[in-house]
Amino acid sequence: MVPRTVPQPPADAPKASHGSRPSARDRLLAAANELFYAEGVHSVGIDRIIEHAGVAKASLYNTFGSKDGLVRAYLNSRSDRSMDRIARALTRFRNPRERLLGIFDAQGELFTSPDYNGCAFIAASAEAPRGSSVEEASDAYRARLRGLFAELAAEIGVADPQGLARQLHLLYDGATITSRMDRDPTSASVAREAAAILLNAAPMAPSAPAAPDARDTGAAANVANHAIDDDSRVRPAVGG
């Protein structure tokens, strides 16, 4: 009898600690990450996930309860990895303004990853009904990203950080869709330039200190030249 080979999880999938064999949960999430992201949550059935993970069907139901529970866990894990990836990328910037615009640099690096296959949340939401776990997980991820924009805008001293965050989030979404539909990884660079214009025009709170330089000298930089080394190497995520 030929021994069964269990496929290896992708590099950004959950990893077991200290070299131990991955748990059934980790293997199921790794399989979901690979198959759901490549083919869509609505196209991939439970049996394929179980076979790919090399676990018993009972493991899936005992761990996640249902396919819906697995989809929710998959999207939540992508949200965590996406926000962690952005946070790592922003450590190289010196001040809140650079970090805010650096979100688009991180986005551009994601677009140039060979594994990038669009936004997992947009793909999953395309056929999901209202009130579904997909919608809930997507809403939570989007709130986290918009919250990061608002937090950095507040640190800069913008008078209406929530309003600016909504505008910047629209740019981020537009770059995401353009990168996929037009196969244009430079869309993040264009979005960054537009974000710098919005930031320069945003009214500042009366008590906000003057910015050291109101102009973004790096707005036209080609973000595709940046590289994150992973565990910092960019892998497909969420924004995501």
N, C-alpha and C positions, 0 to 999 in steps of 0.2 A: 504494500500500500504506500502510495506516494504521500509523504508528510505534507500537511496543509501549511501554506505560507501565509502568514498574516501580513498585510500591507503595512509599510511603515507610515506613521503619521507625518503630515507636512511640518516644516520647520517651525511654524508659528503656532502649532497645535499645543494643547496642554502637555506638560512634561512631568513625568514622575520624578520624585526627589531621590537623591543619593543613589542613582543608578538602579533603583528597584524596578521590577516589572510594572508597567503602567496598569493602573486599576481598570476595571471594566468601565467605570465612568469616564476616565481619561481616554480610553480607546474609542468609546462611543462618540465623545466630543470631537476627537481627532478625525474620525470617519465622517461625522456630520460636517465638520469644517471643510474637509476636502470635497465631499460630494455635493453638499448643499451649495457651497460657493461656486463650484464649477458648473452645476447643472440646474440649481434652483430647488428651493424647499418644497415646491409643489410637484416637481417631477420625480424626485427621489423617494422611493418607498422605504418602509421600515425594514423589509427583508434585505434590501441591498445594504443598508447601514449596518445591520447585524452581521451580515456576511463579511463586509469590509472590516469591521472591528474585530471579528473573530471571537464573538461572545455569544452566549445563549440568549434567546429571545426574552427569557425571564429577567435577565440582567437589565435590559432596557426598561421594562415595565416596573421593575423594583426600584430603579434609580430615578427615572424621569416620569413614570406614570403613563405616558402616552407619547405619540409622535409630537403632539403639540407641546408637551413639556420639554422634549428634546430640542425642538425648534427654538423655544424661548431661551433655553440654556445656551444654545449655539449663538444666538444673537447677543445675549448678554456677555458671552465670552469675547465676541468680536468687539463689542463696545469697550470692554475693559482693555483689550489689547490696542485698540485704536487710540484711546485716551492716553495709555501708557507710552505708545509710540510718539505721540505729539509731545508729551511731557519730556521725554528724553531728548527730542529734537530741540526743544526750547531752552535747554540748559546751556546751549552755546551762545545765547544772546544776552546782552548786558543790561537791558532796561525794559520796562513794560511795553514801550512802543515797539522795540525790536521784537520782543516776544510775541506781541499781537500779530504783527506782520509775518513773523516766523511761522505761524500756523499755516500760512499759504506755502512757505518753503517746504514744510513737512509734507503738505499735500502733494506738491510737485514731485518730491522724492518717491512718494507712494505710486504716483502715476507712471514712473519709469521702471518700477519693479516688474520683472518678467512674469511674476505670478498675478499681477493686478488684473482683475476681471470685473471692474466696476464696483459700485457700492452694494454691499450685501443687503443693506436695509432697503434701498430702493427696489432691488430685485425681489426681495421677499414680500414687500408691501404691494407690489404691482397687482397681485391677484388675491390679496388677503381681504377678508370682509372687515367691516367696521367693528370695532370692539374686540378684535381678535388679539391673541397673545403677540402676534407679529406687530400689530399696531402699537400695543403697549410697550414692547421692547424698543421699537423704533422711536417712539415718542420720548422714552427715557434717555436713549442715546443722544437724540437731537437736543434735548434739554441740557445735557451735560456739555455738549459742544458749544451751544449758545451761551451757557453760563460761563464758560471759559472766556469767550469773547467779551462778555459783559464785565467779568472780573478784571481783565486786563485793561479794558477801557476805563473802568473806575480808577484803577491804579494810575493811569495816565492823567486823570482829572477831567475826563469828558463830562459835560453837564448831564447828558442823558445816555448813560452807558447801555441801558437796555435797548433803547432805540437804535443806537449805533450797532449793537450786537445783532439785531435783526437784519440790518442792512448788510453787515459783513457775512452773516450766515447765508443770505441770498447769493452773495458772490461765491461763497464756498460751494453751495449747491450747484450753481451754474457751471463752475469749473469742473465739478464732478461729472455732470451730465455731458458736458462738451468733451471731456477727456475720453469718455466711453463712446458716445455717438459719433464724434468726428475723429476719433483716434488721435487726439491732439494733446500730448502730455504737457505742452507749453501753456495750456489754459490756466494752470495755477499761477504762472508768472503774470499773465494778463490780469487775473483776479487780484493779485497782490498789488499791482500798479493802481488798479481802481480802488482798492482798500486804502492805499496811502492817500489818494485824493480825498476820499471820504473822511479819513482821519484828520487830514490837514484842515478840512472845512468844518469839522465838528466844533460847536461852541464848547468852551471850557467852563467848568464850574468856577464861581468867583474866587474861591479860596485855592484853586489849583495853581501850583508853581508853574512858571513858564517852562516849556519844553526846551532842552538844550539846543535842539535843531528841529525846526518844524518841517523840514523837508526830508523826504525819505531817499537818501542817496543810493540805496540799494534796490529801489523798486524795479529797475529794469534788469536786475541780475537774472541770469539763467538758472533757475532753481534746479534744473535737471542735473547740474554739475555737482550738487551736493550729494553726499553719500552717507547713509547711516549704517554702521557696522553692527550686526546683530549676532549675538542677541541684540544688537541695535540695527541689524539689517532690516529694511522695510519689507514687510510682507503684506498680503492682501488684508484689509480691515476696514470696515465702517466705516471714516469716518465715520472709517471709518472703518 
